[in-house]
Structures are given as structure tokens and as C-alpha cells.
Amino acid sequence: MKKIIISGCILSCLFFLATISQAKSKVVKTYAFGFAASFNDSIIHFTDIQELDSTWLDDKDFLESRENYSYQLRDYLSDLGMEHRTCIICYSSKLKKTKKKFTKMMDSYSKNGKYDIRLIKEDEFKFKCVEPSETEVYDKNTTITKKKDKKEKKKKGKKIRG
């Protein structure tokens, strides 16, 4: 009887911890800009600050699927013949904060005149909102699977083998 009660308590604690640890996502309006650079040349790209109306942020305000946004910029530049760029997305739910980050980055790269800064206007390139899912496809040939899914697959594989 004690074993049943103890195992029931352990299971309920594990269930409680699992529900707490799940990130709760929310859909919000976000302001973002892209940045791209290469180690092979001195060309730096900045996109305009764009309003993204339905982005997903987790409980710590991290943009979910943010790698897919940077891949959109990388693919756009690759189509223009500028391959092997390192791309990032900078974002905030507050326009003022995004403008401040944009200005700070722009100033740091335009300071010494070492870099050829090129602005990408919003009518040339626009980020598309990405809805997070278990498997996210950002390119026809490439698929990203979240780490959590990989861990679950490993656990299932061990249970079957054992």
C-alpha cells in the first residue's frame, strides 16, 4: 500500500513539474530588423525596421522560430548572389527599443568607414511571420526539428529497445 501511495505522489509531482516547465507562447506584434554580414567581405546589410503583426514569443519574450527569420534574410541575399552571409534578426515588442538597437548597431558599423553598409528597403524584402510547430520547414530542402522532439524520440527508442 505504501508503494502505491509513494508512486502516486511521485507521478503527481512529475506531472506538476512537467506542466510548469512547458513554455507558454503568446502571439504579439513585434518590431524587427535584419542584419547580415560576411567574413569574406566588408559589406553589411540592414533591413528596415518592420512591423510583424503575429509573432510568437515564449514566456521569457524570446522570439520562437527566430532562426527561420534569419534564414529568410539569408535566402533573400543568396538569391541576389551574396552567399555565405551570417544573418540575425533583432526584435522587440516596443518600437522605441528596436529603433535604439538599430541606431546603436548602425553607428558601430559606420564609425570608421571600414564597412560598406547597404540598407534593404521593406518593399525589397519583408519578413514573413512564422508559426512555431514541432517540425519547422524554412526551405524546401532543409528541416529543423526542435531539441525537445529529438529528446522525446530518444526516450521512445530506449523504451522500445529495453
PyMOL commands that set and color helices and strands:
alter all, ss='L'
color gray80, all
select helices_A, chain A and resi 2-21+66-79+95-110+147-161
alter helices_A, ss='H'
color red, helices_A
select strands_A, chain A and resi 26-37+43-47+50-57+86-92+116-120+135-137+143-145
alter strands_A, ss='S'
color yellow, strands_A
deselect
rebuild
show_as cartoon
